[in-house]
Amino acid sequence: IVVPIKKVISKQNQPKLDKKQTKLVKKVRQKQTPEEIKRYKETTISIAVPASIVINSQSQELQAYLVHQIARTSTIFRIDEIVVINDCTSTSETAKLRQKHGNATEFFAKNLQYLETPHYLRRALFPVTPELKFTGLMTLLEAPHHLSQHQWSQYREGVVINRPVKEGKGSWVNIGLKRDCQVEVRLETGTRVTVKINEDEHMDVKFYTGQVVSQLDPKEDIGKYWGYNVRIAENISDAINNCPYTDSKYDLLIGTSDKGESYRELNIIEAQTYKHCLIMFGGLPGIEGIIEGDETLGIKSSEAGKLFNDYITTCLNQGCRTIR
């Protein structure tokens, strides 16, 4: 039996880096600067994905795996919102696939929401349904708000539980700790909330107390990513125009297509000054196919670039017709 011998590289015989390479390595290893953290708190990034990409998969298990890949990638890159475009209602090939595989939009959105939800809340928020048959087999996203019982955080996700409470004392919330949390607001049982806990750490108390805050508070307050929201858009116009943020609309729209310009042509100065960015991906027929199914736009599919600030391709000279 021949055992391959691995060369052991010690510090003495490691290749030395020149000054330029050393400076680059140090820069990569650096944490975010205060300016970058401030910028992250003030901005959001959303992506829009057509639901028809799900029904192209051959089985429900593969569909669930595809949604899991999108959810995990979105979490890695700290995406704030995923917009699912309902492009399965047009009289095209997607309509035939829908009859075979069911409502892809509902399947897509429900699986995204389930994966984003902390594990200790899933049973209370999601009843057993056929759409979630294979989602439980996927690995956890391990997002910052997916906390275990032994991890402490000033903010936690919770669900209002049916526990007796005195008049005017608010509601009881399960926040994934050994003891429940009492909030001052009276809410309906089964409501998911973000809670800011009044206590500073794990304490020997009968129960915790806290305040119900916005889901955006952890990001705006301490700069911590707190998962993504899921929104269903009936068409491309709905995806662009119905921005959920009250302070501004999407001020940077980026479309991705093999017919777009090189990503190297992206306006970097404009990209650095946005407030809310929306990046749109196409399905099998591309963004052009979604535009054809949206009569409210009033433009041709060949004029898709007019909808966006930047219409780019991220894969130059691609070797296959479609990227899936």
N, C-alpha and C positions, 0 to 999 in steps of 0.2 A: 504494500500500500504506500503510495507516494503522497506525503503530506505537503501541501504547498506552504512555503516559508514566507511569511510576511516580513518585510523590512521594517524594523523599528526605527523611527526617526526621532532622535533626541533633540534637545534644544541646541546642542552644539552643531549638529549637521543639518539643521533646518535651513532652507534657503532664506537669505537675508533680503529684506525689503528696502528699496531705496526711500529717500525722504518723501517723494511724491506718493508712493504706495502706502507708506506708513501714515501719512496725513489722511489719505482716503479711508483707510481702515478705521482710524480713530473717529472720523466723521460718521461713518456708518454705525459704529457702536454707540455713539452718543444718543442720549434720550432726547425727547422733544424739548425744544427751548420754550421759555415762557410765552414768546410770541406765537409759536406754533400751537401751543395749548389754547391760547386765547382765540386764535383763528378757528380752531376746531370747535370750540364752544359756540361760536357765532354762526357757523355754517352747517348746512345739511347736504347730503348726497342721496338722491333717489335713483332707482333704476326701474325701467318699464320693460316687462317681458310678456310676449303674447302667450295665451293659454294653449294655443294650437301645438306648441312644441311638446306638450305632454302626451297628447293623443297619438303622436307619431311613434311612441314606444310600443313594443309588441305585447307587453303584459303589464298588469297593474303593479307588480313588484318592480319592474324596470321604471315605471312612471314614478313610483315613490322614491326610488333611488335617484332619479333625475332631479326631483324637487329637493331632495336632501343635498345634492351637490350645489344647487343654487343657493339654498339657505346657508350652507356652510361657507361658501365663497363670500356671500354677502356679509356674514358675521366676521370673517377674517379681515375684510376690507372696511368694516365698520359702516355698512350701508344703513341709512336711517329709515328708508321707506322702500318697499317693493310694490310696484303697481302691476297688477295682473290685467292685461288687456283682453277683453272678451271678444276675440276674433273668430270664434267658432260658430257664429250664427249666420255667416254669409252663405250664399248659394254656391259654394265651391267644394273642393275635395274635402275640406275640413268638416263640412256639414255631414258628409257621409261617414266620416270617421267618428263624429260625435254620436251618431245613431248606434255605432258599434260599441263605443267605450263609455258613453254616458257624458255627464256634464263635466268637461275638463276644467272649466273655470272654477267651479265649486271645489273640485278635487285639489286643484293647484293651491287655491287660497287657504283651504282648511288644513292642508298638510304643512304649508308654510307657517301658519299660526301655531299649529301643534308643536312643531320643532322649535319655535322661538320661545314657547312657554316653559318656565322652570318645571322640572320633573315632579316636584311635590304639589303642583297645582293641576296637573293634567287630568287626573281622575275626576276632580271636582268641576272642571270646565269643559271637558270633552266626553260626551257619552260614547259608548261603543257604536261605531258606524262602519259600513263597508269601506268607506274612503280611507279610513285609518288602519286598515287591516295589516299593512306591511310597514307603516311608519314607525311603529314601536321597535322594529328590528334595526333601525338605523342608529348609528352612534350619536351620542349627545353632542350638541354644538359647543358646550362648555363656554358659553358667553359669560361676561362678567356678572350678569344678574342671575346666572344659574348657580346658586350658592348651596352648599351642603349645610347640614344642621350645625356643624362645628365651625363654620366660617362666619366671621362677623363683618357686617357692613352697615353703615348708617342708613342706607336705603335698601329696601327689600320689596320684592313683588309678593302680593298676597291676594287672597280671595275672601270675601265676606262670608262668614259661616252662620248657620242657624243656631245661635247660642243665646239664651235669655239675657237680657240687659235691662237695667232700670231706665225709666223714662228720662229722656234728655241726656243719657250717657253715651250716645252714639252707637257704634257697632263693634262686634268682635271680628278680627281678621286673622286667618291662618297665614303666617309669614314664613313657614318652614322651619321654625325653631321649636324647642320643647314646650314653650309656653306661647299662648296666643297674645295678640296685641289689641289693645282697645283704642279706637279712634273716636274723635268727637263727632263725626258726621254720621247721620243715620242713612245707611245704604241698603239696597236690596240684596238679599242672600244670593250668592253666586256671582257677584260682581268682582271683576279683577281690578285691583288698585295697586298703585305704587305708594309705599309708606316710608316716611322719614321717621325713624325711631328716635325717641327723646333720650333714651339711655345711651351711654357712651360705649358700652361693651357688654359682654355676657355678665349678667348680674344675678344674684340670688334673690329674685323677686317673684311675687305671685303671678304677675303678668307684665307685659311690656305696654308702654303707651307710645302713641305716635300720631303723625298728621298725614292725611291723604294729600299727596302732591301730584303734580303733572309728571307724566312719564319722561318729559324732557328735562326735569330738574336735575337728575344725577349728572347728565352731560353738561348742562349750563352751570351747575354749581361747582362740581369737582372735576369736570372734564372726563368722566368715565362713560364709555360706550354702554348703552342700555338696551340693546336689541333693536329690531326693526318693526315698523308698522306695516300692515298689509292693507292695500286698497284695491278694489275692483273697479276698473274703468270700462265702460261699455264700448268705447272706441278710442281712437288716437286723440281726438279732440278733447274728450273727457279726461284723458290722462294728462294732457298738457295744461288745460285751462282750470281744472278743479284742484289747484294746489291746496293742501290742507293747512299750510302755515299762514297765519293771519297777518303777519307783518310784511309779507312780500309774496309775489308770484315767483315762479321759476324764472330766474334771470339769466340762467345759462342752460341752453338746450343742446345736447350732443346726440347726434344720430350715428349709428354704426351700420355700415353697408360696404359690400365689396365694390360698389359703384362710387363710394365716397373718395375724398382726397386722402393723401397720406397723413397718418397721425402726426408726422413731423411738421405738418402745416398748422397744427393746432395753435390758436392764439393764446400763448402762455400768459401774457399780461391780462387779458380778459378773464382767463381761467383763474387767476389769482385774486380777482376782485368780486367774485360772485357771492351771493347770499344763499341761494337755494339752487342746486344743480340737479338736472334730470338727464340721465343717460338712457337712451332707448335702444333696445335690441330688436331685431326682426325675427320672424319665424322662418319656416322653410322657404317661402317666397320672398323673404326679406321685408324691410319696412315698406317697400313699394307695394307688396301684396296687402299689407294692412291698410294702406291709403286707398287702394282700390275698393275696399269694403266699407269705407267711411265716406258717405255722400255729403256729410256736413262740411267737409274741408273745402270743397270747390276747387281742388287742384288735381293735376294729373300725377300719376305715379312717377313719371320722369322728372317732375319738379319737386321731389321729396326734399331736396336740400334746402328749399326755401323755408321749411318749417323750423330749421335749427340754426343756431349760431355757428356750429361746426358740424359738418357731415363728413365723417372720416371712416377709413378702413384701418383696422389694427393689424391686419395680416396682408402685407404687400405681396403681390404675385402668388396668391394662394394656388396650391396644386390641385385642389378639388373644387367642385362647383359650389358646394355648401359647406359651412362649418357648423357642426352640431355639438 
